[in-house]
């Protein structure tokens, strides 16, 4: 369990790196998204609370995307609130094999082959980021985006922000939903 917690922090510092990004969306079809113009942030909890720098990168990217869509942060009287959560896990991604074989010719009948090999599973880190938009009046969930991707090694802070920006742009590409 300690290993998983150790993996989670660098996992999302690297935020969703080298394999194809999988993004899913869902929303309440009864919600009037045109009326959701202002937002505020809910306090970071869980894994998000333990990585302040990553939370800042994600919030910065979301703020910029939402402002480009005509939304503004209004902590005092928001139309909706944003919660985020992220997690990481180790997955098996195939295997790497090493082997050897020896052929020994024996008479006219052919040869005897002796072989052996060893296979080692390849472990990959997979990160998940979930964004929930919650109606401030009803406290009900109105929109959710989930991004899942295998992660890669660390980048410098600017590279991390660029990658976060790309992931957030994809996650928010369907907000507000077009009816």
C-alpha distance (Angstrom), angle and dihedral (degrees) to the residues before:
residue distance angle dihedral
X1 . . .
X2 3.81 . .
X3 3.81 87.9 .
X4 3.80 91.1 56.0
X5 3.80 91.9 50.8
X6 3.81 90.2 49.0
X7 3.80 90.0 50.4
X8 3.81 95.0 49.6
X9 3.80 97.5 63.9
X10 3.79 99.2 51.6
X11 3.77 88.4 35.1
X12 3.74 94.2 69.5
X13 3.78 95.2 32.3
X14 3.76 80.9 67.2
X15 3.80 88.2 40.0
X16 3.68 111.2 -159.7
X17 3.76 106.5 -32.1
X18 3.76 133.7 174.3
X19 3.82 114.2 2.9
X20 3.80 123.3 70.6
X21 3.77 114.0 -66.4
X22 3.80 114.1 -119.1
X23 3.79 113.1 -156.3
X24 3.80 125.3 -179.3
X25 3.80 127.9 -173.1
X26 3.76 133.9 -163.7
X27 3.78 132.6 170.9
X28 3.77 145.1 171.4
X29 3.81 105.3 -95.1
X30 3.81 91.2 -154.6
X31 3.83 92.8 61.6
X32 3.80 119.8 105.6
X33 3.80 98.8 -138.0
X34 3.82 91.8 -176.2
X35 3.81 87.6 71.2
X36 3.82 93.0 55.1
X37 3.80 100.3 89.8
X38 3.81 104.0 136.7
X39 3.78 131.3 49.0
X40 3.77 144.6 179.1
X41 3.78 135.0 -164.7
X42 3.77 126.0 -107.2
X43 3.82 113.8 -138.8
X44 3.78 115.4 -86.3
X45 3.80 113.5 -102.7
X46 3.80 137.2 -179.0
X47 3.81 115.2 2.4
X48 3.80 90.7 -7.2
X49 3.82 90.9 61.1
X50 3.79 91.3 56.4
X51 3.81 97.0 57.9
X52 3.79 109.2 53.1
X53 3.81 95.7 171.0
X54 3.79 93.5 53.4
X55 3.80 91.1 46.5
X56 3.83 88.8 54.0
X57 3.81 91.0 50.7
X58 3.80 92.3 49.9
X59 3.81 93.7 45.2
X60 3.80 91.5 48.2
X61 3.82 91.0 52.7
X62 3.82 92.9 46.5
X63 3.82 92.7 46.3
X64 3.82 90.1 52.7
X65 3.82 93.9 46.8
X66 3.80 93.3 47.3
X67 3.81 92.9 46.5
X68 3.82 88.5 53.0
X69 3.83 86.6 54.7
X70 3.82 92.9 52.5
X71 3.82 97.8 -97.9
X72 3.81 123.5 129.5
X73 3.76 134.0 -162.6
X74 3.82 111.5 -110.5
X75 3.81 110.3 168.8
X76 3.82 93.6 -179.0
X77 3.79 100.4 54.0
X78 3.83 112.8 8.1
X79 3.79 127.9 173.3
X80 3.81 90.7 -147.3
X81 3.78 139.8 11.3
X82 3.78 127.7 -139.1
X83 3.79 124.4 -139.2
X84 3.79 124.4 -178.2
X85 3.74 133.4 -166.4
X86 3.76 132.0 177.5
X87 3.74 136.2 -174.6
X88 3.75 141.7 171.3
X89 3.76 138.6 -149.3
X90 3.77 139.7 179.2
X91 3.79 115.3 -113.4
X92 3.79 132.6 -172.9
X93 3.79 110.1 -113.8
X94 3.80 105.1 -174.8
X95 3.77 125.1 -72.9
X96 3.76 144.0 -84.9
X97 3.80 116.1 -134.1
X98 3.77 132.3 -159.9
X99 3.76 120.1 -170.8
X100 3.78 146.1 158.8
X101 3.75 136.4 -162.7
X102 3.76 136.0 -171.8
X103 3.81 126.6 -154.2
X104 3.79 118.4 -156.8
X105 3.80 117.8 -169.4
X106 3.82 111.6 -133.7
X107 3.81 118.8 -173.3
X108 3.75 121.6 -62.4
X109 3.81 93.8 -42.6
X110 3.76 95.0 78.2
X111 3.76 130.3 -112.1
X112 3.76 142.3 -45.0
X113 3.76 113.6 -125.0
X114 3.77 122.9 -153.1
X115 3.76 118.7 -172.5
X116 3.71 142.9 163.8
X117 3.72 140.0 174.8
X118 3.71 144.8 178.6
X119 3.77 128.1 -142.6
X120 3.78 125.0 -156.9
X121 3.81 120.8 -167.3
X122 3.79 115.9 -122.0
X123 3.79 111.9 -127.5
X124 3.78 120.3 -151.3
X125 3.76 130.6 -174.8
X126 3.79 116.1 -125.7
X127 3.79 122.9 -164.0
X128 3.80 129.2 -159.0
X129 3.80 126.0 -162.9
X130 3.82 120.1 -172.0
X131 3.81 124.5 -169.3
X132 3.81 118.6 -166.4
X133 3.81 122.5 -168.9
X134 3.80 110.2 -159.1
X135 3.80 126.0 -166.4
X136 3.82 106.3 -115.4
X137 3.82 93.8 -146.0
X138 3.80 101.2 44.2
X139 3.83 97.7 26.6
X140 3.81 86.8 -135.9
X141 3.78 125.6 138.8
X142 3.82 109.2 -107.4
X143 3.83 104.1 169.2
X144 3.81 136.8 15.3
X145 3.79 134.3 -176.9
X146 3.79 124.3 -173.1
X147 3.81 125.0 -168.2
X148 3.80 123.0 -168.0
X149 3.80 126.8 -178.8
X150 3.79 141.9 145.2
X151 3.79 111.4 -102.3
X152 3.76 133.8 -134.4
X153 3.79 137.6 -156.9
X154 3.77 126.1 -56.0
X155 3.77 124.2 -70.7
X156 3.76 127.8 -163.6
X157 3.83 114.7 -88.2
X158 3.82 92.9 -94.8
X159 3.80 91.1 51.5
X160 3.79 90.2 48.6
X161 3.81 91.0 52.5
X162 3.82 91.2 49.1
X163 3.81 90.9 52.4
X164 3.82 92.0 45.8
X165 3.83 89.0 50.2
X166 3.82 91.2 52.5
X167 3.81 93.2 49.1
X168 3.82 93.4 46.3
X169 3.82 91.9 47.1
X170 3.80 89.3 55.0
X171 3.81 92.7 44.8
X172 3.81 92.8 50.7
X173 3.79 95.9 40.4
X174 3.81 89.0 99.1
X175 3.80 96.3 46.6
X176 2.92 120.3 133.9
X177 3.81 94.4 29.2
X178 3.78 115.4 -122.3
X179 3.78 109.9 -126.8
